[in-house]
Amino acid sequence: MTGDKAVPESGNRFTRFFERVDEVMSPAFENKPVLDEGPDDRSDLGERPCPLCGHPMFEHHIDESTPNVLLECPTDERLPERVASGPLNEFGMPASGRRLEKYERRTGQAEA
Protein backbone atom coordinates (compact mmCIF):
# COMPACT_ATOMS: atom_id res chain seq x y z
CA MET A 1 0.00 0.00 0.00
CA THR A 2 2.73 2.48 0.81
CA GLY A 3 4.42 1.88 -2.55
CA ASP A 4 1.20 2.57 -4.41
CA LYS A 5 0.86 6.03 -2.89
CA ALA A 6 4.46 7.00 -3.76
CA VAL A 7 4.01 6.36 -7.51
CA PRO A 8 2.10 8.98 -9.51
CA GLU A 9 -1.24 7.77 -10.77
CA SER A 10 -0.95 8.58 -14.48
CA GLY A 11 1.81 8.40 -17.07
CA ASN A 12 5.24 6.94 -17.13
CA ARG A 13 8.63 8.58 -16.58
CA PHE A 14 8.74 9.83 -20.14
CA THR A 15 5.41 11.69 -19.95
CA ARG A 16 6.13 12.99 -16.45
CA PHE A 17 9.47 14.36 -17.66
CA PHE A 18 7.85 16.36 -20.45
CA GLU A 19 5.03 17.51 -18.18
CA ARG A 20 7.69 18.90 -15.85
CA VAL A 21 9.56 20.56 -18.74
CA ASP A 22 6.31 22.10 -19.94
CA GLU A 23 5.52 23.35 -16.45
CA VAL A 24 8.94 24.97 -16.07
CA MET A 25 9.20 26.46 -19.58
CA SER A 26 5.63 27.73 -20.10
CA PRO A 27 6.12 31.02 -18.17
CA ALA A 28 8.87 31.98 -20.60
CA PHE A 29 6.53 31.67 -23.59
CA GLU A 30 3.43 33.35 -22.15
CA ASN A 31 2.39 36.80 -23.34
CA LYS A 32 3.51 39.57 -21.03
CA PRO A 33 0.94 42.15 -19.96
CA VAL A 34 1.12 45.41 -21.89
CA LEU A 35 1.83 48.37 -19.64
CA ASP A 36 0.33 51.75 -20.33
CA GLU A 37 3.13 54.24 -20.84
CA GLY A 38 2.84 57.96 -20.59
CA PRO A 39 2.57 60.14 -23.68
CA ASP A 40 5.55 59.72 -25.99
CA ASP A 41 7.19 63.15 -26.07
CA ARG A 42 9.90 63.29 -28.71
CA SER A 43 9.91 67.03 -29.25
CA ASP A 44 13.53 67.38 -28.13
CA LEU A 45 14.88 64.68 -30.49
CA GLY A 46 15.34 67.17 -33.32
CA GLU A 47 17.51 69.36 -31.11
CA ARG A 48 19.96 66.58 -30.27
CA PRO A 49 23.31 66.68 -32.07
CA CYS A 50 24.10 64.19 -34.83
CA PRO A 51 26.70 61.60 -33.73
CA LEU A 52 28.46 61.96 -37.12
CA CYS A 53 28.59 65.69 -37.87
CA GLY A 54 27.42 67.42 -34.68
CA HIS A 55 24.63 69.42 -36.38
CA PRO A 56 21.08 69.25 -34.91
CA MET A 57 19.10 66.25 -36.13
CA PHE A 58 16.26 68.39 -37.55
CA GLU A 59 18.68 69.56 -40.29
CA HIS A 60 19.11 65.98 -41.54
CA HIS A 61 17.12 63.95 -44.05
CA ILE A 62 16.28 60.38 -43.02
CA ASP A 63 15.54 58.11 -45.99
CA GLU A 64 13.36 55.17 -44.94
CA SER A 65 12.43 54.03 -48.45
CA THR A 66 14.84 51.07 -48.32
CA PRO A 67 15.21 48.28 -45.74
CA ASN A 68 18.36 50.02 -44.50
CA VAL A 69 17.52 53.48 -43.14
CA LEU A 70 19.90 56.12 -44.50
CA LEU A 71 20.88 59.31 -42.68
CA GLU A 72 21.89 62.20 -44.93
CA CYS A 73 23.91 64.85 -43.11
CA PRO A 74 23.61 68.48 -44.27
CA THR A 75 27.40 68.87 -44.34
CA ASP A 76 30.51 66.91 -45.26
CA GLU A 77 32.20 67.83 -41.97
CA ARG A 78 32.62 64.97 -39.51
CA LEU A 79 33.36 64.85 -35.81
CA PRO A 80 36.75 63.40 -34.90
CA GLU A 81 36.65 59.71 -34.02
CA ARG A 82 37.08 58.79 -30.40
CA VAL A 83 40.29 56.91 -29.76
CA ALA A 84 39.91 53.77 -27.68
CA SER A 85 42.57 53.44 -25.01
CA GLY A 86 42.17 49.69 -24.58
CA PRO A 87 40.96 46.59 -26.36
CA LEU A 88 37.73 46.46 -28.35
CA ASN A 89 35.06 43.77 -28.31
CA GLU A 90 33.68 42.04 -31.40
CA PHE A 91 31.36 45.01 -32.07
CA GLY A 92 34.12 47.62 -32.01
CA MET A 93 33.09 48.93 -28.61
CA PRO A 94 35.45 49.20 -25.62
CA ALA A 95 35.88 45.79 -24.03
CA SER A 96 34.57 45.02 -20.56
CA GLY A 97 34.24 42.10 -18.22
CA ARG A 98 36.33 38.99 -18.80
CA ARG A 99 37.81 40.27 -22.07
CA LEU A 100 39.21 43.34 -20.30
CA GLU A 101 40.54 41.21 -17.42
CA LYS A 102 42.35 38.91 -19.87
CA TYR A 103 43.83 41.90 -21.69
CA GLU A 104 45.08 43.43 -18.44
CA ARG A 105 46.67 40.12 -17.39
CA ARG A 106 48.41 39.75 -20.77
CA THR A 107 49.73 43.30 -20.83
CA GLY A 108 50.83 43.02 -17.19
CA GLN A 109 52.78 39.81 -17.96
CA ALA A 110 54.27 41.29 -21.14
CA GLU A 111 55.61 44.35 -19.29
CA ALA A 112 57.06 42.32 -16.40
LINFEN-V671579 format. One record per run of one state. SS is the DSSP state (alpha for helix, beta for strand, coil for the rest). FROM is the first residue (numbers start at 1). TO is the last residue. Records with the same first field share a line. If there is no record, write none. Layout:
SS=FROM-TO  FROM-TO
//
This chain:
coil=1-1  7-12  30-44  48-48  50-55  60-60  64-69  73-87  89-93  95-97  112-112
alpha=2-6  13-29  45-47  57-59  98-111
beta=49-49  56-56  61-63  70-72  88-88  94-94
//
